[in-house]
C-alpha cells in the first residue's frame, strides 16, 4: 500500500522488538555459527506469509539458519530501516521495502547489493511483470529489490445495499458504474439521494487510488515537489472533496477502530480494493456480511496498482550471495502462490499469474468469485510504473491524507489543499 496502510489490519507489534537488532551471520567465516550453519536474518513488517516458507527453506537448505525479525506497522519499520542504513549497522541480511517507501531508499543504491551481480542465475528480470521489475531498479541501474506482491486495483461493493437503493447489481451495470471516475461519482450521487448514506469510506482512500494512476507521484522525475505543478493531482483532489461534500464519504479514517466498525455497520457501499484489501474486508465486515460484498474486474479509468513490496540485500550483509538466494526463493512463483493462499498477497511473477493454482483460487466470502483470475486480469491492466521520488510516501501519509481528513471535518477544500501543500514543502525541500 502504498503507504504503511498495507495489511495494517494484522495489528501493530511492538517496535521495540526490532530496535537495536543486528544482522545475523556477522562473521566473515562461512560457517556462520558453532553449528556450522550460515546464519541469515530477514526483516519484514505486517504480513508477508513467510513463517512456514522460512521453515521450508531451512529444510531444503540444512546449512542455512534463518532468523525472522517481524514488526507491525510499515511506517515505524521503514523509519527504523532508514536509521540503520544511515548508521551503517544493524540491518538484516534481507530487508523488505514497501513500494510507498521505496523512493526513500532507491536513491541510495550504494548501500545495497546489485541483485544483477549477486543473485542466482535463474532470477532474471523477465520473471516479474515488467513494471514491477522496473520499480525495483535505481536510476543508476542498480537492481535493488526482488518484487514480492503487488496490489492490482479492483472495486468492491455491497450487492444488498445497491439492491435496497433500487440500483442495478448485474455485472454489466456494475461495470458501467465503475467505468470512469465521472461515472463512479455520478452513481454515488444517486446512491446518496436514494439512501442518505455514504457511497465510499473516506476521501483519502479514493484519492490514493486516483493518485496511483498518474504517471508521476507527488514528486517529479527531477525530484521536485509536484503538488502545485501537476494539475492532475489538484483535479483529482477537487473531484474527491466535492463528492465527499455531497455526502458520498463516510468520513472514516482508514484502519481506525471507527473504520473497522463501519464495515460491520454497513456505513458505506463501495470500497477501492487492491487485492490485499479483500482480507481486510472479510476480517472487519465479519461473517454476518458474507455474500453481501462482491468484487468486480472493473476499476474507474482502467485500473492501477496500490501496494506491494520488495526484498533487498544491504551491503552490510556478511553473506550477500546466500541472502540473495533466499530472497530469490521467497519471490519465486511457487512461493508467491503459497503466500497468496495464506495471506492474499497477490503474486508479481509472470509464471505465477498463469498458474492454475492461482487462477482457480476462489473466495467464498465474495460469492465464490475466482479472485485469482480476477486480479490477474486487473494486474495486466497496470501500465508503466509510477515515478515516486524521495519523500513520496511521507507526503501521502503526513501531508495529503491529513488534509483530506481535515476537509471531511469541516475545513474548506481550499484550506485543505493549502495545508497539504505547506506540509509537503517541509518534506521535499
Secondary structure by P-SEA (a helix, b strand, c coil): cccccccccccccccccccccccccccccccccccccbbbbbbbccccccaaaaaaaaaacccbbbbbbbbccaaaaaaaaaaaaaaccccccbbbbccccccccccccccccccccccccccccccccaaaaaaaccccccccccccbbbbbbbbbbaaaaaaacccccaaaaaaaaccaaaaaaaaaaaaaaccccccccaaaaaaaaaaacccccccccccccccccaaaaaaaaaaaaaaaaccccccccccaaaaaaaaacccccccccccaaaaaaaaccccccccccccccccccccccccbbbbbccccccaaaaaaaaaaaacaaaaaaaaaccccccccccccccccccccccccccccaaaaaaaaaaaacccccccccaaaaaacccaaaaaaaaaacccaaaaaaaaaaaaaaacc
